[in-house]
């Protein structure tokens, strides 16, 4: 599974929030730390992901919506 940064961005936009607003709710003084995470420059920590989910109105039980389920296809052995 990989974190779906597009989903995080989409949730922020759907809630009508700016990067600056989310950053402030996360406890950061500027939007830069949040923008770096949303753009994949800095990894989002587990605690940060939980806080983002709460900011967007989800519970920690809903965290699965923020992940892509990349399951590689099974390779078939040549006969």
mmCIF file of the N, C-alpha and C atoms, coordinates in Angstrom:
data_MODEL
# 
_entry.id   MODEL 
# 
loop_
_atom_site.group_PDB 
_atom_site.id 
_atom_site.type_symbol 
_atom_site.label_atom_id 
_atom_site.label_alt_id 
_atom_site.label_comp_id 
_atom_site.label_asym_id 
_atom_site.label_entity_id 
_atom_site.label_seq_id 
_atom_site.pdbx_PDB_ins_code 
_atom_site.Cartn_x 
_atom_site.Cartn_y 
_atom_site.Cartn_z 
_atom_site.occupancy 
_atom_site.B_iso_or_equiv 
_atom_site.pdbx_formal_charge 
_atom_site.auth_seq_id 
_atom_site.auth_comp_id 
_atom_site.auth_asym_id 
_atom_site.auth_atom_id 
_atom_site.pdbx_PDB_model_num 
ATOM 1   N N  . UNK A 1 1  ? 0.850   -1.181  0.000   1.00 0.00 ? 1  UNK A N  1 
ATOM 2   C CA . UNK A 1 1  ? 0.000   0.000   0.000   1.00 0.00 ? 1  UNK A CA 1 
ATOM 3   C C  . UNK A 1 1  ? 0.891   1.237   0.000   1.00 0.00 ? 1  UNK A C  1 
ATOM 4   N N  . UNK A 1 2  ? 0.427   2.241   -0.690  1.00 0.00 ? 2  UNK A N  1 
ATOM 5   C CA . UNK A 1 2  ? 1.139   3.512   -0.693  1.00 0.00 ? 2  UNK A CA 1 
ATOM 6   C C  . UNK A 1 2  ? 0.167   4.625   -0.323  1.00 0.00 ? 2  UNK A C  1 
ATOM 7   N N  . UNK A 1 3  ? 0.692   5.639   0.313   1.00 0.00 ? 3  UNK A N  1 
ATOM 8   C CA . UNK A 1 3  ? -0.118  6.789   0.689   1.00 0.00 ? 3  UNK A CA 1 
ATOM 9   C C  . UNK A 1 3  ? -0.526  7.541   -0.570  1.00 0.00 ? 3  UNK A C  1 
ATOM 10  N N  . UNK A 1 4  ? -1.804  7.843   -0.687  1.00 0.00 ? 4  UNK A N  1 
ATOM 11  C CA . UNK A 1 4  ? -2.351  8.519   -1.865  1.00 0.00 ? 4  UNK A CA 1 
ATOM 12  C C  . UNK A 1 4  ? -2.400  10.024  -1.611  1.00 0.00 ? 4  UNK A C  1 
ATOM 13  N N  . UNK A 1 5  ? -1.347  10.711  -2.045  1.00 0.00 ? 5  UNK A N  1 
ATOM 14  C CA . UNK A 1 5  ? -1.258  12.156  -1.816  1.00 0.00 ? 5  UNK A CA 1 
ATOM 15  C C  . UNK A 1 5  ? -2.342  12.911  -2.571  1.00 0.00 ? 5  UNK A C  1 
ATOM 16  N N  . UNK A 1 6  ? -2.768  12.377  -3.718  1.00 0.00 ? 6  UNK A N  1 
ATOM 17  C CA . UNK A 1 6  ? -3.859  13.022  -4.454  1.00 0.00 ? 6  UNK A CA 1 
ATOM 18  C C  . UNK A 1 6  ? -5.152  12.988  -3.650  1.00 0.00 ? 6  UNK A C  1 
ATOM 19  N N  . UNK A 1 7  ? -5.376  11.905  -2.920  1.00 0.00 ? 7  UNK A N  1 
ATOM 20  C CA . UNK A 1 7  ? -6.577  11.800  -2.087  1.00 0.00 ? 7  UNK A CA 1 
ATOM 21  C C  . UNK A 1 7  ? -6.516  12.815  -0.947  1.00 0.00 ? 7  UNK A C  1 
ATOM 22  N N  . UNK A 1 8  ? -5.336  12.982  -0.366  1.00 0.00 ? 8  UNK A N  1 
ATOM 23  C CA . UNK A 1 8  ? -5.186  13.966  0.704   1.00 0.00 ? 8  UNK A CA 1 
ATOM 24  C C  . UNK A 1 8  ? -5.483  15.362  0.168   1.00 0.00 ? 8  UNK A C  1 
ATOM 25  N N  . UNK A 1 9  ? -4.930  15.687  -0.994  1.00 0.00 ? 9  UNK A N  1 
ATOM 26  C CA . UNK A 1 9  ? -5.182  16.989  -1.613  1.00 0.00 ? 9  UNK A CA 1 
ATOM 27  C C  . UNK A 1 9  ? -6.675  17.146  -1.928  1.00 0.00 ? 9  UNK A C  1 
ATOM 28  N N  . UNK A 1 10 ? -7.286  16.099  -2.469  1.00 0.00 ? 10 UNK A N  1 
ATOM 29  C CA . UNK A 1 10 ? -8.705  16.147  -2.819  1.00 0.00 ? 10 UNK A CA 1 
ATOM 30  C C  . UNK A 1 10 ? -9.576  16.345  -1.581  1.00 0.00 ? 10 UNK A C  1 
ATOM 31  N N  . UNK A 1 11 ? -9.234  15.697  -0.496  1.00 0.00 ? 11 UNK A N  1 
ATOM 32  C CA . UNK A 1 11 ? -10.007 15.866  0.745   1.00 0.00 ? 11 UNK A CA 1 
ATOM 33  C C  . UNK A 1 11 ? -9.896  17.303  1.258   1.00 0.00 ? 11 UNK A C  1 
ATOM 34  N N  . UNK A 1 12 ? -8.685  17.851  1.189   1.00 0.00 ? 12 UNK A N  1 
ATOM 35  C CA . UNK A 1 12 ? -8.489  19.239  1.641   1.00 0.00 ? 12 UNK A CA 1 
ATOM 36  C C  . UNK A 1 12 ? -9.344  20.185  0.808   1.00 0.00 ? 12 UNK A C  1 
ATOM 37  N N  . UNK A 1 13 ? -9.309  20.012  -0.505  1.00 0.00 ? 13 UNK A N  1 
ATOM 38  C CA . UNK A 1 13 ? -10.071 20.881  -1.407  1.00 0.00 ? 13 UNK A CA 1 
ATOM 39  C C  . UNK A 1 13 ? -11.569 20.684  -1.197  1.00 0.00 ? 13 UNK A C  1 
ATOM 40  N N  . UNK A 1 14 ? -11.991 19.422  -1.037  1.00 0.00 ? 14 UNK A N  1 
ATOM 41  C CA . UNK A 1 14 ? -13.417 19.128  -0.825  1.00 0.00 ? 14 UNK A CA 1 
ATOM 42  C C  . UNK A 1 14 ? -13.940 19.777  0.452   1.00 0.00 ? 14 UNK A C  1 
ATOM 43  N N  . UNK A 1 15 ? -13.078 19.919  1.436   1.00 0.00 ? 15 UNK A N  1 
ATOM 44  C CA . UNK A 1 15 ? -13.477 20.561  2.697   1.00 0.00 ? 15 UNK A CA 1 
ATOM 45  C C  . UNK A 1 15 ? -13.360 22.080  2.613   1.00 0.00 ? 15 UNK A C  1 
ATOM 46  N N  . UNK A 1 16 ? -12.917 22.592  1.443   1.00 0.00 ? 16 UNK A N  1 
ATOM 47  C CA . UNK A 1 16 ? -12.808 24.033  1.253   1.00 0.00 ? 16 UNK A CA 1 
ATOM 48  C C  . UNK A 1 16 ? -11.685 24.668  2.039   1.00 0.00 ? 16 UNK A C  1 
ATOM 49  N N  . UNK A 1 17 ? -10.635 23.899  2.295   1.00 0.00 ? 17 UNK A N  1 
ATOM 50  C CA . UNK A 1 17 ? -9.526  24.399  3.104   1.00 0.00 ? 17 UNK A CA 1 
ATOM 51  C C  . UNK A 1 17 ? -8.305  24.690  2.234   1.00 0.00 ? 17 UNK A C  1 
ATOM 52  N N  . UNK A 1 18 ? -7.549  25.687  2.635   1.00 0.00 ? 18 UNK A N  1 
ATOM 53  C CA . UNK A 1 18 ? -6.280  25.992  1.979   1.00 0.00 ? 18 UNK A CA 1 
ATOM 54  C C  . UNK A 1 18 ? -5.166  25.224  2.682   1.00 0.00 ? 18 UNK A C  1 
ATOM 55  N N  . UNK A 1 19 ? -4.009  25.140  2.035   1.00 0.00 ? 19 UNK A N  1 
ATOM 56  C CA . UNK A 1 19 ? -2.854  24.514  2.679   1.00 0.00 ? 19 UNK A CA 1 
ATOM 57  C C  . UNK A 1 19 ? -2.505  25.259  3.967   1.00 0.00 ? 19 UNK A C  1 
ATOM 58  N N  . UNK A 1 20 ? -2.639  26.565  3.952   1.00 0.00 ? 20 UNK A N  1 
ATOM 59  C CA . UNK A 1 20 ? -2.329  27.373  5.130   1.00 0.00 ? 20 UNK A CA 1 
ATOM 60  C C  . UNK A 1 20 ? -3.249  27.019  6.299   1.00 0.00 ? 20 UNK A C  1 
ATOM 61  N N  . UNK A 1 21 ? -4.533  26.838  6.022   1.00 0.00 ? 21 UNK A N  1 
ATOM 62  C CA . UNK A 1 21 ? -5.494  26.492  7.079   1.00 0.00 ? 21 UNK A CA 1 
ATOM 63  C C  . UNK A 1 21 ? -5.176  25.125  7.683   1.00 0.00 ? 21 UNK A C  1 
ATOM 64  N N  . UNK A 1 22 ? -4.856  24.159  6.822   1.00 0.00 ? 22 UNK A N  1 
ATOM 65  C CA . UNK A 1 22 ? -4.530  22.825  7.322   1.00 0.00 ? 22 UNK A CA 1 
ATOM 66  C C  . UNK A 1 22 ? -3.243  22.884  8.146   1.00 0.00 ? 22 UNK A C  1 
ATOM 67  N N  . UNK A 1 23 ? -2.260  23.615  7.653   1.00 0.00 ? 23 UNK A N  1 
ATOM 68  C CA . UNK A 1 23 ? -0.997  23.742  8.383   1.00 0.00 ? 23 UNK A CA 1 
ATOM 69  C C  . UNK A 1 23 ? -1.223  24.321  9.776   1.00 0.00 ? 23 UNK A C  1 
ATOM 70  N N  . UNK A 1 24 ? -2.039  25.346  9.872   1.00 0.00 ? 24 UNK A N  1 
ATOM 71  C CA . UNK A 1 24 ? -2.323  25.961  11.178  1.00 0.00 ? 24 UNK A CA 1 
ATOM 72  C C  . UNK A 1 24 ? -3.002  24.955  12.109  1.00 0.00 ? 24 UNK A C  1 
ATOM 73  N N  . UNK A 1 25 ? -3.953  24.169  11.572  1.00 0.00 ? 25 UNK A N  1 
ATOM 74  C CA . UNK A 1 25 ? -4.636  23.162  12.384  1.00 0.00 ? 25 UNK A CA 1 
ATOM 75  C C  . UNK A 1 25 ? -3.678  22.051  12.821  1.00 0.00 ? 25 UNK A C  1 
ATOM 76  N N  . UNK A 1 26 ? -2.636  21.824  12.028  1.00 0.00 ? 26 UNK A N  1 
ATOM 77  C CA . UNK A 1 26 ? -1.616  20.833  12.374  1.00 0.00 ? 26 UNK A CA 1 
ATOM 78  C C  . UNK A 1 26 ? -0.635  21.388  13.412  1.00 0.00 ? 26 UNK A C  1 
ATOM 79  N N  . UNK A 1 27 ? -0.705  22.687  13.663  1.00 0.00 ? 27 UNK A N  1 
ATOM 80  C CA . UNK A 1 27 ? 0.176   23.306  14.650  1.00 0.00 ? 27 UNK A CA 1 
ATOM 81  C C  . UNK A 1 27 ? 1.419   23.941  14.068  1.00 0.00 ? 27 UNK A C  1 
ATOM 82  N N  . UNK A 1 28 ? 1.476   24.053  12.745  1.00 0.00 ? 28 UNK A N  1 
ATOM 83  C CA . UNK A 1 28 ? 2.625   24.673  12.099  1.00 0.00 ? 28 UNK A CA 1 
ATOM 84  C C  . UNK A 1 28 ? 2.360   26.155  11.868  1.00 0.00 ? 28 UNK A C  1 
ATOM 85  N N  . UNK A 1 29 ? 3.404   26.970  11.922  1.00 0.00 ? 29 UNK A N  1 
ATOM 86  C CA . UNK A 1 29 ? 3.255   28.422  11.786  1.00 0.00 ? 29 UNK A CA 1 
ATOM 87  C C  . UNK A 1 29 ? 3.073   28.877  10.345  1.00 0.00 ? 29 UNK A C  1 
ATOM 88  N N  . UNK A 1 30 ? 3.587   28.085  9.413   1.00 0.00 ? 30 UNK A N  1 
ATOM 89  C CA . UNK A 1 30 ? 3.457   28.430  7.991   1.00 0.00 ? 30 UNK A CA 1 
ATOM 90  C C  . UNK A 1 30 ? 2.909   27.221  7.235   1.00 0.00 ? 30 UNK A C  1 
ATOM 91  N N  . UNK A 1 31 ? 2.553   27.432  5.967   1.00 0.00 ? 31 UNK A N  1 
ATOM 92  C CA . UNK A 1 31 ? 2.012   26.333  5.169   1.00 0.00 ? 31 UNK A CA 1 
ATOM 93  C C  . UNK A 1 31 ? 3.095   25.411  4.620   1.00 0.00 ? 31 UNK A C  1 
ATOM 94  N N  . UNK A 1 32 ? 4.350   25.848  4.664   1.00 0.00 ? 32 UNK A N  1 
ATOM 95  C CA . UNK A 1 32 ? 5.455   25.108  4.048   1.00 0.00 ? 32 UNK A CA 1 
ATOM 96  C C  . UNK A 1 32 ? 5.551   23.654  4.521   1.00 0.00 ? 32 UNK A C  1 
ATOM 97  N N  . UNK A 1 33 ? 5.515   23.364  5.831   1.00 0.00 ? 33 UNK A N  1 
ATOM 98  C CA . UNK A 1 33 ? 5.621   21.956  6.234   1.00 0.00 ? 33 UNK A CA 1 
ATOM 99  C C  . UNK A 1 33 ? 4.483   21.101  5.665   1.00 0.00 ? 33 UNK A C  1 
ATOM 100 N N  . UNK A 1 34 ? 3.279   21.658  5.623   1.00 0.00 ? 34 UNK A N  1 
ATOM 101 C CA . UNK A 1 34 ? 2.160   20.897  5.064   1.00 0.00 ? 34 UNK A CA 1 
ATOM 102 C C  . UNK A 1 34 ? 2.315   20.732  3.550   1.00 0.00 ? 34 UNK A C  1 
ATOM 103 N N  . UNK A 1 35 ? 2.661   21.812  2.861   1.00 0.00 ? 35 UNK A N  1 
ATOM 104 C CA . UNK A 1 35 ? 2.807   21.761  1.403   1.00 0.00 ? 35 UNK A CA 1 
ATOM 105 C C  . UNK A 1 35 ? 3.857   20.726  1.007   1.00 0.00 ? 35 UNK A C  1 
ATOM 106 N N  . UNK A 1 36 ? 4.949   20.644  1.749   1.00 0.00 ? 36 UNK A N  1 
ATOM 107 C CA . UNK A 1 36 ? 6.003   19.673  1.437   1.00 0.00 ? 36 UNK A CA 1 
ATOM 108 C C  . UNK A 1 36 ? 5.484   18.246  1.579   1.00 0.00 ? 36 UNK A C  1 
ATOM 109 N N  . UNK A 1 37 ? 4.597   18.029  2.530   1.00 0.00 ? 37 UNK A N  1 
ATOM 110 C CA . UNK A 1 37 ? 4.040   16.692  2.721   1.00 0.00 ? 37 UNK A CA 1 
ATOM 111 C C  . UNK A 1 37 ? 3.010   16.379  1.635   1.00 0.00 ? 37 UNK A C  1 
ATOM 112 N N  . UNK A 1 38 ? 2.131   17.327  1.361   1.00 0.00 ? 38 UNK A N  1 
ATOM 113 C CA . UNK A 1 38 ? 1.107   17.100  0.348   1.00 0.00 ? 38 UNK A CA 1 
ATOM 114 C C  . UNK A 1 38 ? 1.718   16.872  -1.027  1.00 0.00 ? 38 UNK A C  1 
ATOM 115 N N  . UNK A 1 39 ? 2.871   17.479  -1.277  1.00 0.00 ? 39 UNK A N  1 
ATOM 116 C CA . UNK A 1 39 ? 3.546   17.342  -2.572  1.00 0.00 ? 39 UNK A CA 1 
ATOM 117 C C  . UNK A 1 39 ? 4.566   16.209  -2.602  1.00 0.00 ? 39 UNK A C  1 
ATOM 118 N N  . UNK A 1 40 ? 4.673   15.443  -1.526  1.00 0.00 ? 40 UNK A N  1 
ATOM 119 C CA . UNK A 1 40 ? 5.546   14.279  -1.506  1.00 0.00 ? 40 UNK A CA 1 
ATOM 120 C C  . UNK A 1 40 ? 7.014   14.560  -1.297  1.00 0.00 ? 40 UNK A C  1 
ATOM 121 N N  . UNK A 1 41 ? 7.355   15.782  -0.917  1.00 0.00 ? 41 UNK A N  1 
ATOM 122 C CA . UNK A 1 41 ? 8.763   16.131  -0.685  1.00 0.00 ? 41 UNK A CA 1 
ATOM 123 C C  . UNK A 1 41 ? 9.217   15.585  0.668   1.00 0.00 ? 41 UNK A C  1 
ATOM 124 N N  . UNK A 1 42 ? 8.314   15.611  1.645   1.00 0.00 ? 42 UNK A N  1 
ATOM 125 C CA . UNK A 1 42 ? 8.573   15.084  2.982   1.00 0.00 ? 42 UNK A CA 1 
ATOM 126 C C  . UNK A 1 42 ? 7.516   14.017  3.260   1.00 0.00 ? 42 UNK A C  1 
ATOM 127 N N  . UNK A 1 43 ? 7.940   12.905  3.832   1.00 0.00 ? 43 UNK A N  1 
ATOM 128 C CA . UNK A 1 43 ? 6.996   11.828  4.146   1.00 0.00 ? 43 UNK A CA 1 
ATOM 129 C C  . UNK A 1 43 ? 6.051   12.253  5.265   1.00 0.00 ? 43 UNK A C  1 
ATOM 130 N N  . UNK A 1 44 ? 4.816   11.787  5.176   1.00 0.00 ? 44 UNK A N  1 
ATOM 131 C CA . UNK A 1 44 ? 3.818   12.060  6.209   1.00 0.00 ? 44 UNK A CA 1 
ATOM 132 C C  . UNK A 1 44 ? 3.931   10.959  7.252   1.00 0.00 ? 44 UNK A C  1 
ATOM 133 N N  . UNK A 1 45 ? 4.168   11.365  8.499   1.00 0.00 ? 45 UNK A N  1 
ATOM 134 C CA . UNK A 1 45 ? 4.279   10.407  9.591   1.00 0.00 ? 45 UNK A CA 1 
ATOM 135 C C  . UNK A 1 45 ? 2.903   9.862   9.982   1.00 0.00 ? 45 UNK A C  1 
ATOM 136 N N  . UNK A 1 46 ? 2.902   8.750   10.699  1.00 0.00 ? 46 UNK A N  1 
ATOM 137 C CA . UNK A 1 46 ? 1.652   8.107   11.110  1.00 0.00 ? 46 UNK A CA 1 
ATOM 138 C C  . UNK A 1 46 ? 0.800   9.051   11.962  1.00 0.00 ? 46 UNK A C  1 
ATOM 139 N N  . UNK A 1 47 ? 1.405   9.717   12.930  1.00 0.00 ? 47 UNK A N  1 
ATOM 140 C CA . UNK A 1 47 ? 0.663   10.645  13.778  1.00 0.00 ? 47 UNK A CA 1 
ATOM 141 C C  . UNK A 1 47 ? 0.116   11.817  12.959  1.00 0.00 ? 47 UNK A C  1 
ATOM 142 N N  . UNK A 1 48 ? 0.895   12.273  12.002  1.00 0.00 ? 48 UNK A N  1 
ATOM 143 C CA . UNK A 1 48 ? 0.441   13.370  11.133  1.00 0.00 ? 48 UNK A CA 1 
ATOM 144 C C  . UNK A 1 48 ? -0.753  12.927  10.295  1.00 0.00 ? 48 UNK A C  1 
ATOM 145 N N  . UNK A 1 49 ? -0.715  11.694  9.788   1.00 0.00 ? 49 UNK A N  1 
ATOM 146 C CA . UNK A 1 49 ? -1.823  11.189  8.987   1.00 0.00 ? 49 UNK A CA 1 
ATOM 147 C C  . UNK A 1 49 ? -3.098  11.103  9.820   1.00 0.00 ? 49 UNK A C  1 
ATOM 148 N N  . UNK A 1 50 ? -2.967  10.656  11.051  1.00 0.00 ? 50 UNK A N  1 
ATOM 149 C CA . UNK A 1 50 ? -4.135  10.600  11.943  1.00 0.00 ? 50 UNK A CA 1 
ATOM 150 C C  . UNK A 1 50 ? -4.687  11.998  12.164  1.00 0.00 ? 50 UNK A C  1 
ATOM 151 N N  . UNK A 1 51 ? -3.815  12.967  12.415  1.00 0.00 ? 51 UNK A N  1 
ATOM 152 C CA . UNK A 1 51 ? -4.268  14.354  12.609  1.00 0.00 ? 51 UNK A CA 1 
ATOM 153 C C  . UNK A 1 51 ? -4.950  14.895  11.359  1.00 0.00 ? 51 UNK A C  1 
ATOM 154 N N  . UNK A 1 52 ? -4.393  14.613  10.186  1.00 0.00 ? 52 UNK A N  1 
ATOM 155 C CA . UNK A 1 52 ? -5.020  15.066  8.943   1.00 0.00 ? 52 UNK A CA 1 
ATOM 156 C C  . UNK A 1 52 ? -6.412  14.461  8.786   1.00 0.00 ? 52 UNK A C  1 
ATOM 157 N N  . UNK A 1 53 ? -6.523  13.160  9.064   1.00 0.00 ? 53 UNK A N  1 
ATOM 158 C CA . UNK A 1 53 ? -7.826  12.500  8.961   1.00 0.00 ? 53 UNK A CA 1 
ATOM 159 C C  . UNK A 1 53 ? -8.834  13.189  9.877   1.00 0.00 ? 53 UNK A C  1 
ATOM 160 N N  . UNK A 1 54 ? -8.432  13.491  11.091  1.00 0.00 ? 54 UNK A N  1 
ATOM 161 C CA . UNK A 1 54 ? -9.333  14.166  12.032  1.00 0.00 ? 54 UNK A CA 1 
ATOM 162 C C  . UNK A 1 54 ? -9.713  15.559  11.539  1.00 0.00 ? 54 UNK A C  1 
ATOM 163 N N  . UNK A 1 55 ? -8.750  16.284  10.999  1.00 0.00 ? 55 UNK A N  1 
ATOM 164 C CA . UNK A 1 55 ? -9.010  17.620  10.453  1.00 0.00 ? 55 UNK A CA 1 
ATOM 165 C C  . UNK A 1 55 ? -10.022 17.539  9.320   1.00 0.00 ? 55 UNK A C  1 
ATOM 166 N N  . UNK A 1 56 ? -9.934  16.476  8.514   1.00 0.00 ? 56 UNK A N  1 
ATOM 167 C CA . UNK A 1 56 ? -10.839 16.312  7.378   1.00 0.00 ? 56 UNK A CA 1 
ATOM 168 C C  . UNK A 1 56 ? -12.161 15.653  7.771   1.00 0.00 ? 56 UNK A C  1 
ATOM 169 N N  . UNK A 1 57 ? -12.330 15.361  9.056   1.00 0.00 ? 57 UNK A N  1 
ATOM 170 C CA . UNK A 1 57 ? -13.599 14.822  9.535   1.00 0.00 ? 57 UNK A CA 1 
ATOM 171 C C  . UNK A 1 57 ? -13.701 13.310  9.561   1.00 0.00 ? 57 UNK A C  1 
ATOM 172 N N  . UNK A 1 58 ? -12.580 12.638  9.524   1.00 0.00 ? 58 UNK A N  1 
ATOM 173 C CA . UNK A 1 58 ? -12.559 11.186  9.571   1.00 0.00 ? 58 UNK A CA 1 
ATOM 174 C C  . UNK A 1 58 ? -12.012 10.720  10.913  1.00 0.00 ? 58 UNK A C  1 
ATOM 175 N N  . UNK A 1 59 ? -12.170 9.438   11.207  1.00 0.00 ? 59 UNK A N  1 
ATOM 176 C CA . UNK A 1 59 ? -11.582 8.862   12.409  1.00 0.00 ? 59 UNK A CA 1 
ATOM 177 C C  . UNK A 1 59 ? -10.353 8.066   12.014  1.00 0.00 ? 59 UNK A C  1 
ATOM 178 N N  . UNK A 1 60 ? -9.599  7.639   13.016  1.00 0.00 ? 60 UNK A N  1 
ATOM 179 C CA . UNK A 1 60 ? -8.416  6.833   12.685  1.00 0.00 ? 60 UNK A CA 1 
ATOM 180 C C  . UNK A 1 60 ? -8.808  5.501   12.059  1.00 0.00 ? 60 UNK A C  1 
ATOM 181 N N  . UNK A 1 61 ? -10.037 5.060   12.270  1.00 0.00 ? 61 UNK A N  1 
ATOM 182 C CA . UNK A 1 61 ? -10.504 3.825   11.641  1.00 0.00 ? 61 UNK A CA 1 
ATOM 183 C C  . UNK A 1 61 ? -10.726 3.994   10.139  1.00 0.00 ? 61 UNK A C  1 
ATOM 184 N N  . UNK A 1 62 ? -10.809 5.237   9.668   1.00 0.00 ? 62 UNK A N  1 
ATOM 185 C CA . UNK A 1 62 ? -11.035 5.529   8.251   1.00 0.00 ? 62 UNK A CA 1 
ATOM 186 C C  . UNK A 1 62 ? -9.740  5.735   7.465   1.00 0.00 ? 62 UNK A C  1 
ATOM 187 N N  . UNK A 1 63 ? -8.594  5.536   8.074   1.00 0.00 ? 63 UNK A N  1 
ATOM 188 C CA . UNK A 1 63 ? -7.315  5.856   7.423   1.00 0.00 ? 63 UNK A CA 1 
ATOM 189 C C  . UNK A 1 63 ? -7.094  5.118   6.112   1.00 0.00 ? 63 UNK A C  1 
ATOM 190 N N  . UNK A 1 64 ? -7.723  3.995   5.919   1.00 0.00 ? 64 UNK A N  1 
ATOM 191 C CA . UNK A 1 64 ? -7.541  3.214   4.698   1.00 0.00 ? 64 UNK A CA 1 
ATOM 192 C C  . UNK A 1 64 ? -7.888  3.972   3.431   1.00 0.00 ? 64 UNK A C  1 
ATOM 193 N N  . UNK A 1 65 ? -8.767  4.976   3.533   1.00 0.00 ? 65 UNK A N  1 
ATOM 194 C CA . UNK A 1 65 ? -9.143  5.734   2.329   1.00 0.00 ? 65 UNK A CA 1 
ATOM 195 C C  . UNK A 1 65 ? -7.987  6.551   1.777   1.00 0.00 ? 65 UNK A C  1 
ATOM 196 N N  . UNK A 1 66 ? -6.954  6.749   2.578   1.00 0.00 ? 66 UNK A N  1 
ATOM 197 C CA . UNK A 1 66 ? -5.813  7.554   2.156   1.00 0.00 ? 66 UNK A CA 1 
ATOM 198 C C  . UNK A 1 66 ? -4.693  6.713   1.533   1.00 0.00 ? 66 UNK A C  1 
ATOM 199 N N  . UNK A 1 67 ? -4.965  5.452   1.266   1.00 0.00 ? 67 UNK A N  1 
ATOM 200 C CA . UNK A 1 67 ? -3.950  4.563   0.704   1.00 0.00 ? 67 UNK A CA 1 
ATOM 201 C C  . UNK A 1 67 ? -4.422  3.956   -0.609  1.00 0.00 ? 67 UNK A C  1 
ATOM 202 N N  . UNK A 1 68 ? -3.467  3.751   -1.507  1.00 0.00 ? 68 UNK A N  1 
ATOM 203 C CA . UNK A 1 68 ? -3.690  2.965   -2.716  1.00 0.00 ? 68 UNK A CA 1 
ATOM 204 C C  . UNK A 1 68 ? -3.333  1.531   -2.363  1.00 0.00 ? 68 UNK A C  1 
ATOM 205 N N  . UNK A 1 69 ? -4.148  0.618   -2.798  1.00 0.00 ? 69 UNK A N  1 
ATOM 206 C CA . UNK A 1 69 ? -3.865  -0.796  -2.545  1.00 0.00 ? 69 UNK A CA 1 
ATOM 207 C C  . UNK A 1 69 ? -3.204  -1.368  -3.787  1.00 0.00 ? 69 UNK A C  1 
ATOM 208 N N  . UNK A 1 70 ? -1.898  -1.196  -3.860  1.00 0.00 ? 70 UNK A N  1 
ATOM 209 C CA . UNK A 1 70 ? -1.127  -1.668  -5.011  1.00 0.00 ? 70 UNK A CA 1 
ATOM 210 C C  . UNK A 1 70 ? -0.747  -3.124  -4.801  1.00 0.00 ? 70 UNK A C  1 
ATOM 211 N N  . UNK A 1 71 ? -1.488  -4.002  -5.410  1.00 0.00 ? 71 UNK A N  1 
ATOM 212 C CA . UNK A 1 71 ? -1.193  -5.421  -5.299  1.00 0.00 ? 71 UNK A CA 1 
ATOM 213 C C  . UNK A 1 71 ? -0.616  -5.874  -6.630  1.00 0.00 ? 71 UNK A C  1 
ATOM 214 N N  . UNK A 1 72 ? 0.640   -6.280  -6.629  1.00 0.00 ? 72 UNK A N  1 
ATOM 215 C CA . UNK A 1 72 ? 1.240   -6.703  -7.906  1.00 0.00 ? 72 UNK A CA 1 
ATOM 216 C C  . UNK A 1 72 ? 0.548   -7.957  -8.418  1.00 0.00 ? 72 UNK A C  1 
ATOM 217 N N  . UNK A 1 73 ? 0.408   -8.001  -9.730  1.00 0.00 ? 73 UNK A N  1 
ATOM 218 C CA . UNK A 1 73 ? -0.186  -9.178  -10.348 1.00 0.00 ? 73 UNK A CA 1 
ATOM 219 C C  . UNK A 1 73 ? 0.803   -10.329 -10.248 1.00 0.00 ? 73 UNK A C  1 
ATOM 220 N N  . UNK A 1 74 ? 0.272   -11.503 -10.060 1.00 0.00 ? 74 UNK A N  1 
ATOM 221 C CA . UNK A 1 74 ? 1.117   -12.694 -9.995  1.00 0.00 ? 74 UNK A CA 1 
ATOM 222 C C  . UNK A 1 74 ? 1.671   -12.974 -11.378 1.00 0.00 ? 74 UNK A C  1 
ATOM 223 N N  . UNK A 1 75 ? 2.970   -13.208 -11.419 1.00 0.00 ? 75 UNK A N  1 
ATOM 224 C CA . UNK A 1 75 ? 3.588   -13.567 -12.687 1.00 0.00 ? 75 UNK A CA 1 
ATOM 225 C C  . UNK A 1 75 ? 3.397   -15.056 -12.909 1.00 0.00 ? 75 UNK A C  1 
ATOM 226 N N  . UNK A 1 76 ? 3.013   -15.411 -14.073 1.00 0.00 ? 76 UNK A N  1 
ATOM 227 C CA . UNK A 1 76 ? 2.834   -16.817 -14.394 1.00 0.00 ? 76 UNK A CA 1 
ATOM 228 C C  . UNK A 1 76 ? 4.151   -17.382 -14.906 1.00 0.00 ? 76 UNK A C  1 
ATOM 229 N N  . UNK A 1 77 ? 4.495   -18.516 -14.380 1.00 0.00 ? 77 UNK A N  1 
ATOM 230 C CA . UNK A 1 77 ? 5.739   -19.160 -14.821 1.00 0.00 ? 77 UNK A CA 1 
ATOM 231 C C  . UNK A 1 77 ? 5.561   -19.661 -16.264 1.00 0.00 ? 77 UNK A C  1 
ATOM 232 N N  . UNK A 1 78 ? 6.615   -19.539 -17.028 1.00 0.00 ? 78 UNK A N  1 
ATOM 233 C CA . UNK A 1 78 ? 6.568   -20.012 -18.420 1.00 0.00 ? 78 UNK A CA 1 
ATOM 234 C C  . UNK A 1 78 ? 6.484   -21.533 -18.439 1.00 0.00 ? 78 UNK A C  1 
ATOM 235 N N  . UNK A 1 79 ? 5.683   -22.053 -19.321 1.00 0.00 ? 79 UNK A N  1 
ATOM 236 C CA . UNK A 1 79 ? 5.524   -23.521 -19.392 1.00 0.00 ? 79 UNK A CA 1 
ATOM 237 C C  . UNK A 1 79 ? 6.668   -24.174 -20.122 1.00 0.00 ? 79 UNK A C  1 
# 
